[in-house]
Amino acid sequence: MNKTTKYLFLLLLPLAISFADGPAFIDQYLKGKIHVDYPYQITHGSEYTVFAAKEDTVEQLLPLLDDVNYKAKWPHIISMLGTLSVGYDVPLAPMIKATEGWENSPTLNPKEKLKYIEKAYWALALEGSKESLDFLKERTQEEFWQGREMPTYTEVIDHSDAPPLVFNARSEAILAIGTHPLEAAERFLEKLHVDPGFYNDTVLRKRIESQLRMRASWMRQYEKRVRAFKVKRELSGESPSSEISKQAIPDISPAPSTPEVEEVAQKSTAPEPATVKSSEVKTAEPIEGPVEQSSNWWLWLIGAVVVVGGLGLVLRRKS
């Protein structure tokens, strides 16, 4: 019975360790304490988020959106899912479900609710599909919020006669659309900019204008996330994900940034042969080292036996 228990324990131990490793990794990952060697200089935190992720990170993050123990981390978790969606298959449905839950939450106060859905809208924009863009476009419309409680936050500017700024779900949806990689997102912002219903609202107008100005910058950041995932796959020897070839990619290749992409791509791929060579040397050392030492040792031993034997014969003859 004792032997059976012992064998059963030994069989279950690796399984228990694998289960423990998952949550431990995710907790460290959420805290940003996972350290990896990045192949080129980090220029944006989202690149590191892509590079530090494991293959099953998305599957481990998704259930946490329903886990009340991670409630304080929900905005951070959905942001990470949005960032990872550039290369991993992140299902849109759970992200939309979480977003709608926060929009209609009776427990979050208006300021908290706006904070949650701001992160959720950005994550949906980073996801990059037409469906996510349609979801966000709907939130910019006043008609959508009729009969619903729209999350609103009023910011009073100290020591100023300017009227308070009223931020709401509509303004945050516009902010998110500016980061969406599809060209249709930019066309939609341009359309809103000439719409009197948006132009006459100071906050909405400023949001639209700022996102149109920032558009090229947001697209460069998107390219960097795509590149980070591509380099990660190349270094790990994995085949590129089909998610990489979304419709968004051709839309975000402005001519000025092309040399930068090529230069960084060359830098990131150049070290690969050196990495392979160094790993070959490291694996060869333990094999070649002992063989070389053992052959020298036997030669010395044989030589010593021959010398001692010869001296013995000489001494015998003399005696």
N, C-alpha and C positions, 0 to 999 in steps of 0.2 A: 504493500500500500504506500509505504514511504517512497519507494522507487518510482511508482506511478505518479505520485504527487510531484516529485522532483522533475520527472521528464515533462509533465504537463506544464509546470512552471517555466521550464526552459523553452518550451514551444511557444508559450504565450508572451514571454518577455519581449521578443522583438516587436510583436504586435502592439503591446502596451507602449513601448518606446515610440513607435511610429505615430500612435494617436497623441502622445504627449508632445511630440515634436511639432505637430501642426499648430495648436493654439499658442505654443511658446514662440514659434516663428512669427505668427500673425501679430501677437502683442508687441514683439520687438520691432516688427515692420511698421506697425502703426505709430510707434514712438520714434521712428526714424533711426533706430539703433542697429540696423543691418548694414554692415560695411562690406562693400565689394570694390574690386579694382576696376575703375572706369577707364575705358581705352583712350579717351581724350578728355580735355578739360571740361568740367561741368559748367554749362552756361545757363541752365535752368533746372529748378528742382524737379520738374516733372520728368526730365530725362533720367534722373537718378531713380525715381519711383519706378519707371519702366525697367531699368537695368537691374534693380535689386529684387524684383519680383521673381518668384518661382513659378513653375508651370501651373501649379494648383492654387495659386494665390487668389485668383478670381473666385474659384469655387469655395474657398474658405471665407472670403469677405462677404459674399452675397447673403448667407444666412444671418450675418451679424446685423443686417438692416432690420431684422425682426427681433433681435435679442435686446431686451431692456437693459441688460447689464452693460451694453455698449451704447446706451442712449446718448451720452455726452460726446461720443465719437462718431455718431451717425453722419454729421456733415463732412467730417474728414474721410470716412469710409466711402461715401458716395463720390467724393472728389477723386479718390484714388481709383475707383472703378471707372470713372470717366476717363482718367488719364491712361489707364491700362487698356481701354477699349480700342486704342489706336492699333494694337497688335494682337490682343487676345479677344476671344469670342465672349464678349460681355452681353448677356441678354438684356434687351431694352425693357421688357415687361416688369421685372422686379424693381428696376430703377424708377419707372413711371409709377408703379404702385406705391413705393416709398414716398415719392414726391407728392402724389395726391393725398396720401395720409397726412403729411405735414401741412399741406395747404388747408386741410379741413380739421386739423387737430384741435380738440377742445381744451387741451391741457397746456399748450404752448401759448405764452403771451405774444402780442403782436410783434414785438422786437425779436423775440426768439424765433418765432415762426418765419419772419423775414430772413433771418440768418440761415435757417435750415433750408428754405426753398431757394435762397440765393446760391448756395453750394450745389443744390440739386439741379437747378437750371444750368449752371456752368457744366456740371457733369454730363447732362443730356446734350449740351452743345458740343462737348468734346467727343461724345459718342459718334457724332458726325453723319448720321443717316437723315434721309428725307423725313422719316417718321418723327424723329426727335425735333427737327426744325419745325414741322407742322404743329407739334405739341407746344413749342415755345411761341410761335406766331399767334396761336390762339390765346395765349396768356397776355399778349400785349393789347388785346381788344377790350374796350370798356364793356361791350355787350356780353362777353364771357363772364364777367364778374357780377352782372346784374342778378340779384337774388342770392348771391354768395357773399361771404364775409372776406373781403380782400385784405390780406396782411398789409399794414401801413405803419410807417415809422416817420415821425416828424422830428427834424433836426433844427434846433434853434442856433443861429450863429451868434456867439457872444460878441459884445461890444460892436454891434453892427445894426444899422437901421433896415437892413435887407429883410424881407419877409422869410418866415421859416421855410425850409425845404421839406417837401413831403415825398418820401420814397415809398414805393409800394411794389406789389408783385409785377405790375406792368413795367415799371422802370427797370426792375431786376431782370425781367425776361428780355428786354431790349439789350441790356448789358451782356447777357449770355449770348444772344444771337450774334453779336459782334465777333465772338470767338469761334462760331460755327464754321467749319471748313468749306462748306458748299458755297459756290458763287451765288446761289439763290438767296443766301442769307444777306449778302451785301446788297443785292438788288432790292430786297425787302426793306432794308434800312433806308435806302435812297428813296423808296416810295413813301415811307413814313415821314421822311424829312420835308416833303412838300405837302403833306397832309395837314390842313389847318388844325384838326383835332389834336395832333401831336405837337405841331410847331408852336402853338399858342400856350402849351404847358411848359413852363421853364425847365423843370426837371427832366421831362421826357425829351425835350429838344436837346438839352445838354448831353443826355445819355446817347442820343442818336449821333450827334456831332462828334462826341469823343470816340465812339466806336468806329465811325467812318475814318477818323484820323488814325486810329490805332490798328486798323484792319491789316495793313502789311506786317506790322509787328506780331500780331496774333498768328498770322499765317506762317511766319518764320518759326515761331515757337512750335506750331503744329508740325512743321517739317522736321524740327529737331527731335520731337518725340518719335516720329516715324523712323528717322535715322537711327535713333538710339535702339529701337526695337530691332531694326535690320542688323545692326552691328552685334547686338546681343545674340541673335539667332545665328549669325555667321560664326561668332566665336564659340558658341556651344555646339556647332555642327548640325543645327536643326534646320529644316526646310522652312522658308518664309511662310508666314500665315496668309491665308486667303483674305483675312481681314485687312491686310496691308493694301490690297488693291481695291479699296473703296472708290466710289465715284469721286470722292473729295480730292484724291491725290493729284489728278491732272489740273485741278482748279487752283492749286496752291504753289505753282512753280514760277514765280516772277523772275524775269531775266536777271535783275541785279543780284539775287541771292544764289544763283546757280553756281558761280565760281566758288563761293564760300562752301556750298554743299560738297562740290567736287574736292576742294582742298581738304576739308575735314574727313571726307570719305577715304581719301588717300592716306591721311594720317592714321585713321582708325584701322585700315586694312593692312598698312605697311608692317606693323609689328607682328602680324600673324605668323609669317615664316619663322621669325626669331623665337616666338613663343613655342612653336612646334619643335624647333631644334633644341631649345633649352629643356623641354619636357623629355625629348629623346635622350639627351645626355643624362638627365637625372635618373631615368629608368635604367639606363645602361650601366651607370656607376656601380650599383649594388651587385650586378652580375659580373662585370669585368674585374672589379677590385678583388674579391675573394679568390677568383681563379688565378690571377696574376700572383698574388701573395702565396697561394698554396704551392704553385709550381716552383717558385724561388726557394721556398722552405724545403721541399724535397731534394732539390739540387744541392743545397748546403748540407743536408743530412747525409746524402750519398757521398758527397765529397769528404765529409768528416769521417764516415765509416772507412772509406778507402785509405785516408791518411792514418787513422788509428790502426787499421789492419797492417798497413805497410810498416809502421813503427814496431808493431808486435813481432813481425817476421824478422826485422833487423835485429831486435833485442834477443830473440831466440837463437839466431845464428851466432851472435857474439858470445852468448852463454854456452 
